Each structure stands twice: as C-alpha cells, then as structure tokens.
Amino acid sequence: MRHLPNLISVLRIALVAPLVATIVREQYMAALAIAFIAGVSDGVDGYLARRFHWQSRLGSFLDPVADKLMLVGCMLVLGWLHEAPRWLVALVVLRDAVIALGALAWHRVLRNFEARPSWLSKLTTVAQIVFVLWVLADHAFGWRTPMTIPAWIAGALTAASGLDYVVRWGRLARRELKRKGASA
C-alpha cells in the first residue's frame, strides 16, 4: 500500500496520451472527463502520501512529472489547434524546460537536489490547469468565451514563476557552492 501514491502518479502519466489524443480529435467532452480523472487522482495520491506518511523520493519526482507532462502536452496540442496563444505555449514550455534543466544541473553539480515548489509555482500550475480546463469546457459546452484574460493571467504567472526559479535556485546554488568550496 505504501507505493499506491506512486502507482497513481504512473497511471496519471499513462493518461497523458489519451488526453492529448482526445484533444487532437477535438473530442472535448472526453478530454474533460480524462482531465477530471487525472485531477481527482492527483488529489488522491497527494492525500494518501500525506495522510499515511507514504511520501517517497520517487513520488516527489513522479507527481510533478505527471503534472508537467499533462500540462505541456495539453498546451502544445491546444497551441497547434490555435486554441491557446502560441506565446503562452512557448512560455509554458520554456519555463518547464528551464526548471528541468536547472534541476538536472543542480543534481549533477551539487548532488543534493530536492524539489520544493514555491507558492508562486503552485499558483502558476493552478492557473495553467484552469486555463486548459476552461478551453476544454468552452469547446465541450459551446460557451465561446474570450480566452484573452485567462491566457494573460496564466502567462504572467508562468513568467514570474520562471524568473523566481532562476533567481531562487541561483542564490541557493551560489550559497551551496561557496559552502562546498569552504569545506574542501
């Protein structure tokens, strides 16, 4: 049972392909259903991990990877279908690439990388999720609402969060490198 949250995260990763495929085929109601299942399972795995102290290093990696694969996959497809502005898609992909490359560099150089998202990063993820769900719901239910304001909110938070990661991790890395240099 201890590995149940990790299994749920792996299942969320497996949902990325069907979610992206339903969006490509413009089956927005099915895409919403898959996104709903993914969202509920994300909450369940987090709850189980915290409630029963089933947190693991693997889980701290799998959970954000599942979120990022799902969000980036959805944003790329929505951009390709012209349902999301290309600048927003590029910003989301760039931010996640910077985070991934920064985490990899941190781990290779300093060896003690541990992902701890900031409140701004969590808020950004929520804004991106809301944007994707809003676009899917807009098409599924035929609302035809303007997406300009939600896109700008998601974009502004994505840019701010990306800069926050660069500044925060840069400071931490310099501090850690100085500490390691002083102890050598």
N, C-alpha and C positions, 0 to 999 in steps of 0.2 A: 504493500500500500504506500510505502514511503516514496516510491517512484511514480506514483499516479500523477502528480502535477507535471512531471517531465513528459510522461506519455501524452497528457492532454496538450502540452505545447507542441509535441511532434505531430499530433493529429491536426492542430491548427496550421502547422506548416504544410501538411498534406492538403488542407482546404484551399491553399493559395491558387493552385492550378484550376480547380473547378470554379472558383470565384472569378478569376481572370477570364476564363473561357466563357462564362455566362455573360460577363460584361461585353466581351468581344462580339458575342452573338446578339447583343442588345436585349438579353433576357433579364431585365432589371428586377423583376419581382423575385426570380430565382436568386439573383445576385444578392438582393436584400436578405433573403432567407439564409443564405450561406454566411453573409456578413453577421447576421444576428446570432447564428450558431457559434461563429468564431468569437464574437464579443462575449457571449454568455460563458463560453468555455474559458476565455481569458480570465474572467472574473472568478470562475470556479477554481481554476488552478492556483490563482493567487490566494484565494481564501483558504484552500486546503493547505497550501505551503505554510501560510502564516499560522493558521489555527492549530495545526498538528505539528508545527515545527519541522516540516518536511522540506525546508529550503535546502538547496544544494548549489554548488558552484556550477554544475551543468545547467540547472534550472535558471540560474541568474544569467546564463548565456542564451538558453533556448527561448525564454519568454520574450526578450526584446527582439531576437532574431525573427521570431514568428510575427511580431507586430510590424517590424520593418519590411519583411518580405511582402506581407499583405498590403501595407500602405503603399510601398513603392510600386508593387505590381499593379494595384488599382490606379494609382496616379499615372503611371506610364500608359496604361490602356485608355484611361479617360482622356489623357492628352492626345493620344493617337486618334481617338474618335472625335476630337475637338470639343469635348465636354468639360475639360479643365484647361485653363490657360497654360500655354507652353512655358511661360516664365515661371509659373508656380511649380510645374512638373520638374523643371530644371533645378529650381531652388531646393525642392524636397530631395531630389536625387543627390545633388551636390552636398547638402548638409549631411545626409546619411553616409555618403562616401567619405567626407571629412571625418565624421565620427568613427567609422570603421577603420580607416587608415590611421587615425590618431590612436585608437585602442591597440591596433596591431603594433605600431611604432612604440607605444608605451610599454607594451608587453615584451617586445624584443629587446629594448634598451634597459628598462628598469625591472622587468620580470614580475613585478607585484601588482599588476593591473587588476583593479576591481571596479566594475561598472556601477556607478551610483548616479542615476539621473537626477538632475535638479528639478525644482518645482517648475521652472520655465520649460524644461524639456518635456515634462509630463503634460503641462498645459498645451504645448505645441502638438504633442501626439493627439490629445483630445481634439484640438482644433482641426487637425488633418483628418481625423476619423469623422468628425461632424461634417466636414466638407464633403468627403467621399459619400457618406450616408445620405447627405442632403441631395447630392447629384443623383444617386441611385433612386432615392424616393421620389425626386422630382420627375424622373422618367417613368418610374413604376406607376405612379398615381396621376401622371399628366398634369402636374401643378404648373409647370413652366414659369418658375420664379427666377428672378435675376440672381446670378451667382457672383456678381462683382464684389459685393461687400464680404461674403464668406471667404472668397478667394483672397482678398486683400488681408483679412484678419489672419487666415492660415499662413499667408506669405510673410506678413510682418513678424509673426511669432516664430516661423521657421528661420528667418534671417537672424532674429535676435537670439534664438537658441543656438544656432550655429556659431555665432560670434561668441556667445557665452562659453560654449565648449572650448573654443580655441583659446580664449583668454584664461579661463579657469584651469584647463589642463596644461596650458603653457606655464602658468605660475607654479602649479604643482610639480611639473617636470623639472623646472629650473631649481626649485627647492630640493627636490629629491636628488638631482644630480649633484648639487652642492654638498648635500649631506653625505652622499656616497663618496665624493671626492675628498671630503674632510676625514672620513673614516678609513680611507685607503692608505 
